């Protein structure tokens, strides 16, 4: 992952509520305990992150 992609991902993650991010991760069997938001986000598909970032 390049620096540009990393920055974009960080910006997306800032818009997503932690609870919503963790719920999506759990649906996919991704570990969420003791993991930073950004690390969870890296394991989720991009379209899921974009969808979560637009939810209010």
C-alpha positions in Angstrom: 0.0 0.0 0.0 1.5 3.4 -1.0 1.6 6.5 1.0 -1.2 8.1 -1.0 -3.5 5.1 -0.5 -2.6 5.1 3.2 -3.7 8.7 3.6 -6.9 8.1 1.7 -7.7 5.2 4.0 -7.0 7.2 7.1 -9.4 10.0 5.9 -12.1 7.4 5.2 -11.6 5.8 8.6 -11.9 9.1 10.4 -15.5 9.4 9.0 -16.5 5.9 10.3 -17.8 5.2 13.7 -15.7 2.6 15.5 -18.8 0.5 16.4 -19.9 0.3 12.8 -16.4 -0.7 11.7 -16.2 -3.4 14.3 -19.6 -4.8 13.4 -18.6 -5.1 9.7 -15.3 -6.8 10.7 -17.1 -9.3 13.0 -19.5 -10.2 10.1 -16.4 -11.2 8.1 -14.6 -13.0 11.0 -11.9 -10.3 11.4 -10.5 -10.0 14.9 -11.4 -6.7 16.5 -10.0 -7.0 20.1 -6.9 -4.9 20.7 -6.7 -3.8 17.1 -6.6 -0.2 15.9 -9.4 1.2 13.7 -6.9 1.6 10.8 -5.8 -2.0 11.0 -9.4 -3.2 10.9 -10.1 -1.0 7.9 -7.1 -2.4 6.0 -8.8 -5.9 6.2 -12.2 -4.7 4.9 -13.0 -4.3 1.3 -12.8 -0.7 0.0 -16.4 -0.5 -1.0 -17.5 -1.4 2.5 -15.4 1.4 4.0 -16.8 3.9 1.5 -20.3 2.8 2.4 -19.7 3.1 6.1 -18.1 6.5 5.7 -21.3 7.9 4.1 -23.6 6.6 6.8 -24.7 9.1 9.5 
